[in-house]
Amino acid sequence: MNICVFCSAAPLDDRYTAPASEFARLLGEGGHTLVWGGSNAGLMGELADGVKAAGGRLVGISVEFLKHKAYEGADELVTTADLAERKALLLSRADAVVVLVGGLGTLDEVTEVLELKKHALHDKPVVVLDTEGFYAGLRTQMERMDAEGFLPRPLAELIGFADTPAQVFERLKA
Ligand SMILES: C/C(=C\CNc1ncnc2c1ncn2[C@@H]1O[C@H](COP(=O)(O)O)[C@@H](O)[C@H]1O)CO
């Protein structure tokens, strides 16, 4: 499976890096391909290192203004002209999307994927690894959108939440 992962470009502490490394190991050992932003920065770089060490394939989708931070060991590295093209390519190269902890870049990416799914422009599974309850606030906001009629289809059809890396893969199989 080609698994697109959105995650932080910041260096993070062990609370966040340990579950991300475990996720990377399961992805690589499962024979999957990581499709990601193609950077060596922060958690993005640690994720790629972990997948590579576990025997997985790496497909990086970088963007012109960030290509100086590109990951050197990728099996394939594509550079897009801008962020919009990059997001489209990340999604088109993926069979599923997984969201690890991240900031505004991650939020931008997952929001776009969900908006496209809302409009039935794709039907790929989207699973959030909710490490340390990092996404509790976002989940509460989305549940309110769902409960108060802001979403045209049930939230559970758009996105799933997992507490552990193993649960992410269980949700992707379901
Ligand atoms: C220039 C620096 C780091 C390089 N930054 C990035 N490189 C590649 N991809 C990036 C970078 N920043 C954001 N992205 C994309 O957004 C997500 C991470 O953003 P967040 O705000 O950290 O959550 C990630 O999924 C990327 O696709 C500084 O030295």
The ligand as a Gaussian input file, in Angstrom:
#p B3LYP/6-31G(d) Opt

LIG

0 1
 C       12.914000      24.896000       6.087000
 C       12.683000      24.050000       7.290000
 C       12.129000      22.839000       7.253000
 C       11.586000      22.198000       6.009000
 N       10.178000      22.263000       6.063000
 C        9.407000      21.448000       5.345000
 N        9.917000      20.591000       4.458000
 C        9.084000      19.789000       3.796000
 N        7.747000      19.754000       3.961000
 C        7.239000      20.593000       4.834000
 C        8.026000      21.479000       5.547000
 N        7.259000      22.217000       6.325000
 C        6.015000      21.787000       6.118000
 N        5.984000      20.784000       5.236000
 C        4.767000      20.012000       4.837000
 O        3.768000      20.267000       5.816000
 C        3.791000      19.245000       6.824000
 C        4.586000      19.698000       8.021000
 O        4.216000      20.990000       8.416000
 P        4.113000      21.334000       9.984000
 O        3.667000      22.753000      10.002000
 O        5.470000      21.138000      10.572000
 O        3.085000      20.399000      10.521000
 C        4.441000      18.042000       6.210000
 O        3.504000      16.960000       6.092000
 C        4.986000      18.510000       4.867000
 O        4.368000      17.873000       3.786000
 C       13.122000      24.590000       8.613000
 O       14.428000      24.181000       8.872000

